[in-house]
Amino acid sequence: MKAVIETGGKQYYVEEGTELYIEKIDTPAEGKVTFDKVLMVNGKTGTPYIKGAKVEAKVQKHGKAKKITVYKFRAKKKYRRTQGHRQPYTKVEITKISEK
């Protein structure tokens, strides 16, 4: 089965066995999480979500992505700033997709 889920303000196209890096969620590692915001299952779409559809996943680990550098610069003003950022993530594996 294939589905489109929404989490962390983003949409993901998933199948059973898919491993995803999503925005950090407050579930401990090796725990289970259920996504109820399912937009599509096997080509059937909702308005905007499909009622009763669920996607279950197993949390594998939490971590932080690679550091990115953010620059701020204003021409002719002697203004330069640099800042780093590391986005926290959660790695999940999709275990089950159910329609109803």
ROKE-384392 format. One record per residue: x, y negated, z of N, C-alpha, C, O, CB in turn; residue in three letters. Coordinates in Angstrom, 3 decimals, decimal comma. Glycine has a CB too. Layout:
# residues N
X	Y	Z	X	Y	Z	X	Y	Z	X	Y	Z	X	Y	Z	Ala
...
//
This chain:
# residues 100
0,829	1,178	0,000	0,000	0,000	0,000	0,878	-1,248	0,000	1,983	-1,254	0,543	-0,946	0,005	1,206	Met
0,367	-2,279	-0,611	1,074	-3,551	-0,682	0,192	-4,624	-0,079	-1,035	-4,548	-0,155	1,462	-3,905	-2,143	Lys
0,824	-5,631	0,523	0,054	-6,696	1,172	0,845	-7,993	1,156	2,061	-8,005	0,969	-0,311	-6,307	2,622	Ala
0,119	-9,084	1,359	0,725	-10,403	1,551	0,285	-10,875	2,928	-0,910	-10,961	3,207	0,303	-11,432	0,412	Val
1,264	-11,186	3,799	0,961	-11,635	5,153	1,474	-13,057	5,337	2,322	-13,533	4,582	1,585	-10,684	6,208	Ile
0,943	-13,722	6,354	1,384	-15,074	6,686	1,874	-15,078	8,125	1,168	-14,634	9,031	0,236	-16,114	6,482	Glu
3,088	-15,581	8,331	3,641	-15,740	9,667	4,687	-16,840	9,637	5,465	-16,944	8,689	4,249	-14,411	10,183	Thr
4,701	-17,653	10,669	5,676	-18,727	10,763	5,532	-19,771	9,676	6,512	-20,426	9,322	7,047	-18,163	10,721	Gly
4,316	-19,947	9,128	4,098	-20,929	8,088	4,554	-20,493	6,711	4,552	-21,293	5,776	4,779	-22,174	8,448	Gly
4,952	-19,218	6,569	5,413	-18,697	5,283	4,613	-17,453	4,928	4,009	-16,825	5,798	6,931	-18,380	5,322	Lys
4,611	-17,101	3,656	3,919	-15,910	3,186	4,942	-14,903	2,693	5,928	-15,271	2,055	2,906	-16,258	2,068	Gln
4,705	-13,619	2,992	5,625	-12,553	2,621	4,867	-11,439	1,920	3,776	-11,060	2,350	6,363	-12,011	3,858	Tyr
5,442	-10,907	0,835	4,905	-9,773	0,101	5,574	-8,530	0,671	6,794	-8,392	0,586	5,147	-9,910	-1,457	Tyr
4,791	-7,622	1,252	5,371	-6,487	1,971	4,773	-5,165	1,503	3,670	-5,113	0,959	5,161	-6,650	3,474	Val
5,539	-4,097	1,735	5,105	-2,719	1,565	5,544	-1,974	2,813	6,318	-2,505	3,610	5,697	-2,068	0,254	Glu
5,062	-0,752	2,993	5,496	0,041	4,139	6,978	0,353	3,975	7,417	0,762	2,899	4,656	1,353	4,274	Glu
7,743	0,161	5,037	9,182	0,384	5,002	9,996	-0,858	4,692	11,225	-0,802	4,734	9,493	1,425	4,003	Gly
9,355	-1,979	4,383	10,056	-3,226	4,074	10,647	-3,824	5,349	9,992	-3,856	6,390	9,101	-4,239	3,394	Thr
11,893	-4,298	5,256	12,531	-4,997	6,374	12,555	-6,487	6,049	12,993	-6,884	4,969	13,983	-4,453	6,641	Glu
12,080	-7,316	6,991	11,967	-8,760	6,789	12,715	-9,530	7,860	12,837	-9,073	8,996	10,507	-9,182	6,776	Leu
13,212	-10,695	7,496	13,728	-11,665	8,450	12,694	-12,784	8,509	12,520	-13,520	7,538	15,169	-12,204	8,039	Tyr
12,006	-12,917	9,647	10,952	-13,907	9,793	11,332	-14,899	10,883	12,328	-14,713	11,582	9,603	-13,231	10,114	Ile
10,529	-15,957	11,026	10,731	-16,909	12,119	10,646	-16,161	13,447	9,899	-15,190	13,566	9,678	-18,063	12,063	Glu
11,403	-16,604	14,436	11,470	-15,892	15,705	10,102	-15,801	16,376	9,365	-16,784	16,451	12,457	-16,574	16,634	Lys
9,776	-14,598	16,864	8,538	-14,365	17,599	8,887	-13,850	18,988	9,963	-13,287	19,192	7,613	-13,360	16,846	Ile
7,980	-14,040	19,942	8,247	-13,682	21,335	7,821	-12,244	21,629	6,934	-12,012	22,450	7,522	-14,647	22,279	Asp
8,447	-11,291	20,968	8,240	-9,875	21,217	9,619	-9,276	21,457	10,538	-9,536	20,681	7,488	-9,165	20,018	Thr
9,790	-8,476	22,518	11,119	-7,922	22,779	11,566	-6,965	21,674	10,740	-6,419	20,943	11,130	-7,201	24,123	Pro
12,884	-6,767	21,561	13,428	-5,836	20,577	12,881	-4,442	20,845	12,630	-4,073	21,992	14,978	-5,833	20,613	Ala
12,699	-3,678	19,786	12,104	-2,335	19,816	10,626	-2,366	20,183	10,041	-1,315	20,444	12,853	-1,455	20,803	Glu
10,015	-3,535	20,208	8,584	-3,654	20,476	7,794	-3,583	19,175	8,364	-3,481	18,089	8,278	-4,968	21,219	Gly
6,480	-3,640	19,304	5,607	-3,604	18,130	4,855	-4,924	18,028	4,533	-5,552	19,036	4,612	-2,407	18,206	Lys
4,583	-5,331	16,795	3,849	-6,565	16,542	2,824	-6,286	15,445	3,073	-5,497	14,533	4,814	-7,735	16,135	Val
1,657	-6,952	15,549	0,594	-6,797	14,560	0,315	-8,146	13,920	0,118	-9,145	14,611	-0,695	-6,215	15,205	Thr
0,299	-8,166	12,602	-0,019	-9,377	11,855	-1,474	-9,271	11,383	-1,814	-8,360	10,628	0,967	-9,577	10,639	Phe
-2,351	-10,220	11,835	-3,760	-10,192	11,420	-4,019	-11,143	10,258	-5,055	-11,033	9,602	-4,668	-10,554	12,599	Asp
-3,118	-12,063	9,987	-3,306	-13,013	8,887	-2,850	-12,356	7,582	-1,753	-12,608	7,083	-2,517	-14,342	9,147	Lys
-3,733	-11,502	7,050	-3,442	-10,770	5,823	-4,203	-11,451	4,690	-5,428	-11,556	4,733	-3,835	-9,251	5,948	Val
-3,478	-11,907	3,686	-4,072	-12,630	2,570	-4,497	-11,713	1,429	-5,458	-12,010	0,720	-3,103	-13,654	2,056	Leu
-3,775	-10,581	1,246	-4,072	-9,672	0,156	-3,673	-8,257	0,536	-2,634	-8,050	1,163	-3,357	-10,108	-1,125	Met
-4,502	-7,270	0,155	-4,172	-5,853	0,319	-4,550	-5,146	-0,971	-5,716	-5,155	-1,365	-4,913	-5,219	1,556	Val
-3,568	-4,527	-1,636	-3,789	-3,777	-2,885	-4,579	-4,557	-3,932	-5,458	-3,993	-4,584	-4,513	-2,489	-2,581	Asn
-4,285	-5,823	-4,101	-4,935	-6,631	-5,119	-6,237	-7,281	-4,689	-6,770	-8,120	-5,415	-5,188	-5,804	-6,297	Gly
-6,767	-6,912	-3,517	-7,993	-7,529	-3,007	-7,603	-8,737	-2,169	-6,807	-8,618	-1,238	-8,842	-6,511	-2,167	Lys
-8,158	-9,895	-2,495	-7,804	-11,112	-1,780	-8,920	-11,525	-0,835	-10,081	-11,167	-1,029	-7,497	-12,238	-2,761	Thr
-8,553	-12,284	0,189	-9,517	-12,790	1,160	-9,789	-14,261	0,930	-9,250	-14,872	0,008	-9,017	-12,566	2,582	Gly
-10,644	-14,826	1,791	-10,981	-16,246	1,678	-10,810	-16,947	3,014	-11,847	-17,160	3,643	-12,415	-16,423	1,171	Thr
-9,699	-17,323	3,519	-8,367	-17,044	3,001	-7,802	-15,717	3,496	-6,868	-15,189	2,891	-7,435	-18,157	3,377	Pro
-8,351	-15,158	4,593	-7,816	-13,907	5,135	-8,833	-12,780	4,954	-10,035	-13,022	4,846	-7,452	-14,070	6,633	Tyr
-8,330	-11,548	4,924	-9,191	-10,375	4,840	-9,566	-9,975	6,257	-8,692	-9,736	7,091	-8,489	-9,194	4,082	Ile
-10,869	-9,902	6,534	-11,333	-9,543	7,876	-11,061	-8,073	8,134	-11,356	-7,221	7,296	-12,840	-9,853	8,045	Lys
-10,496	-7,778	9,298	-10,244	-6,403	9,707	-8,939	-5,814	9,199	-8,551	-4,735	9,647	-11,355	-5,554	9,255	Gly
-8,257	-6,469	8,292	-6,989	-5,955	7,772	-5,869	-6,272	8,751	-5,824	-7,359	9,328	-6,677	-6,553	6,377	Ala
-4,965	-5,312	8,932	-3,844	-5,498	9,844	-2,582	-4,908	9,242	-2,631	-3,938	8,486	-4,138	-4,858	11,210	Lys
-1,463	-5,501	9,584	-0,156	-4,987	9,212	0,631	-4,826	10,500	0,844	-5,789	11,235	0,583	-5,934	8,192	Val
1,062	-3,593	10,769	1,833	-3,317	11,985	3,307	-3,235	11,644	3,687	-2,736	10,585	1,361	-2,007	12,661	Glu
4,138	-3,734	12,562	5,578	-3,750	12,341	6,310	-3,456	13,637	5,781	-3,643	14,732	6,025	-5,100	11,768	Ala
7,547	-2,989	13,483	8,419	-2,701	14,620	9,538	-3,736	14,620	10,208	-3,933	13,607	8,994	-1,237	14,553	Lys
9,739	-4,396	15,761	10,792	-5,402	15,887	12,127	-4,682	16,044	12,288	-3,848	16,935	10,524	-6,361	17,098	Val
13,086	-5,009	15,172	14,386	-4,364	15,240	15,388	-5,181	16,051	16,067	-4,637	16,922	14,920	-4,131	13,845	Gln
15,489	-6,485	15,775	16,433	-7,302	16,543	16,108	-8,772	16,381	15,359	-9,169	15,489	17,879	-7,028	16,104	Lys
16,689	-9,572	17,264	16,614	-11,026	17,205	18,021	-11,545	16,954	19,001	-10,883	17,294	16,006	-11,630	18,523	His
18,123	-12,721	16,363	19,448	-13,282	16,117	19,351	-14,698	15,598	18,286	-15,316	15,613	20,220	-12,421	15,132	Gly
20,496	-15,205	15,135	20,556	-16,531	14,546	21,213	-16,421	13,181	22,143	-15,637	12,993	21,326	-17,521	15,460	Lys
20,729	-17,206	12,235	21,269	-17,210	10,879	22,619	-17,926	10,864	23,043	-18,483	11,877	20,279	-17,888	9,895	Ala
23,291	-17,909	9,710	24,557	-18,616	9,575	24,344	-20,111	9,771	23,268	-20,643	9,495	25,193	-18,336	8,202	Lys
25,379	-20,772	10,248	25,292	-22,210	10,497	25,301	-22,964	9,176	26,081	-22,665	8,272	26,455	-22,685	11,398	Lys
24,404	-23,959	9,087	24,421	-24,876	7,952	24,839	-26,240	8,478	24,632	-26,552	9,651	23,021	-24,942	7,233	Ile
25,427	-27,046	7,611	25,866	-28,382	7,987	24,959	-29,399	7,337	24,717	-29,354	6,130	27,335	-28,622	7,584	Thr
24,453	-30,324	8,147	23,557	-31,373	7,667	24,331	-32,684	7,705	24,892	-33,052	8,737	22,240	-31,457	8,532	Val
24,358	-33,389	6,571	25,066	-34,660	6,475	24,061	-35,801	6,350	23,050	-35,675	5,659	26,041	-34,658	5,273	Tyr
24,347	-36,919	7,026	23,603	-38,158	6,843	24,620	-39,195	6,394	25,716	-39,278	6,949	22,843	-38,604	8,165	Lys
24,260	-39,983	5,394	25,207	-40,937	4,826	24,444	-42,127	4,270	23,424	-41,960	3,601	26,073	-40,276	3,722	Phe
24,933	-43,314	4,544	24,361	-44,533	3,959	25,490	-45,273	3,241	26,532	-45,560	3,829	23,683	-45,448	5,063	Arg
25,273	-45,566	2,007	26,302	-46,215	1,199	26,599	-47,620	1,714	25,682	-48,364	2,065	25,870	-46,272	-0,269	Ala
27,857	-47,976	1,758	28,347	-49,317	2,100	28,011	-49,753	3,518	28,042	-50,950	3,803	27,785	-50,316	1,139	Lys
27,689	-48,828	4,421	27,293	-49,205	5,778	28,191	-48,603	6,850	27,949	-48,808	8,040	25,871	-48,787	6,028	Lys
29,215	-47,869	6,453	30,101	-47,182	7,391	29,308	-46,291	8,351	29,567	-46,255	9,554	30,930	-48,202	8,183	Lys
28,336	-45,577	7,783	27,485	-44,702	8,582	27,579	-43,296	8,013	27,130	-43,027	6,898	26,007	-45,204	8,599	Tyr
28,170	-42,404	8,800	28,255	-40,998	8,408	28,042	-40,151	9,646	28,662	-40,392	10,682	29,625	-40,669	7,733	Arg
27,173	-39,165	9,547	26,922	-38,250	10,655	26,886	-36,825	10,116	26,385	-36,585	9,017	25,589	-38,602	11,386	Arg
27,410	-35,896	10,876	27,300	-34,481	10,524	26,678	-33,761	11,708	26,890	-34,116	12,868	28,696	-33,864	10,151	Thr
25,922	-32,761	11,381	25,234	-31,996	12,418	25,098	-30,571	11,913	24,899	-30,356	10,717	23,831	-32,617	12,769	Gln
25,201	-29,593	12,806	25,025	-28,193	12,434	23,698	-27,672	12,938	23,109	-28,225	13,866	26,166	-27,341	12,978	Gly
23,227	-26,585	12,309	21,961	-25,974	12,716	22,012	-24,479	12,445	22,470	-24,051	11,386	20,762	-26,623	11,971	His
21,537	-23,675	13,411	21,398	-22,232	13,229	19,953	-21,864	13,530	19,478	-22,065	14,648	22,392	-21,433	14,149	Arg
19,254	-21,327	12,540	17,838	-20,982	12,671	17,695	-19,607	13,333	18,286	-18,638	12,856	17,139	-20,994	11,283	Gln
16,922	-19,502	14,423	16,689	-18,194	15,032	15,735	-17,362	14,173	14,823	-17,901	13,547	16,123	-18,356	16,457	Pro
15,956	-16,036	14,150	15,112	-15,158	13,356	14,786	-13,884	14,119	15,392	-13,589	15,149	15,789	-14,823	12,033	Tyr
13,825	-13,137	13,603	13,476	-11,819	14,094	13,443	-10,885	12,896	12,810	-11,189	11,885	12,108	-11,828	14,857	Thr
14,122	-9,751	13,005	14,118	-8,763	11,935	13,064	-7,728	12,269	13,110	-7,125	13,341	15,524	-8,104	11,752	Lys
12,102	-7,506	11,358	11,027	-6,541	11,578	10,983	-5,547	10,423	11,401	-5,852	9,306	9,664	-7,259	11,730	Val
10,467	-4,349	10,713	10,251	-3,328	9,698	8,764	-3,011	9,661	8,170	-2,679	10,686	11,098	-2,045	9,985	Glu
8,164	-3,113	8,480	6,729	-2,843	8,317	6,507	-1,343	8,405	7,117	-0,570	7,667	6,190	-3,407	6,958	Ile
5,613	-0,933	9,327	5,353	0,497	9,525	4,012	0,956	8,980	3,900	2,083	8,499	5,424	0,825	10,979	Thr
2,983	0,101	9,044	1,651	0,533	8,630	0,846	-0,654	8,106	0,878	-1,746	8,673	0,911	1,208	9,803	Lys
0,118	-0,414	7,003	-0,793	-1,410	6,444	-2,172	-0,789	6,405	-2,367	0,257	5,785	-0,339	-1,884	5,018	Ile
-3,134	-1,424	7,063	-4,507	-0,887	7,066	-5,482	-1,960	6,598	-5,368	-3,133	6,954	-4,904	-0,378	8,483	Ser
-6,453	-1,518	5,782	-7,443	-2,460	5,258	-8,528	-2,751	6,273	-8,812	-3,917	6,546	-8,064	-1,920	3,984	Glu
-9,142	-1,725	6,841	-10,196	-1,911	7,825	-10,250	-0,747	8,761	-11,082	-0,722	9,668	-11,535	-2,102	7,157	Lys
//
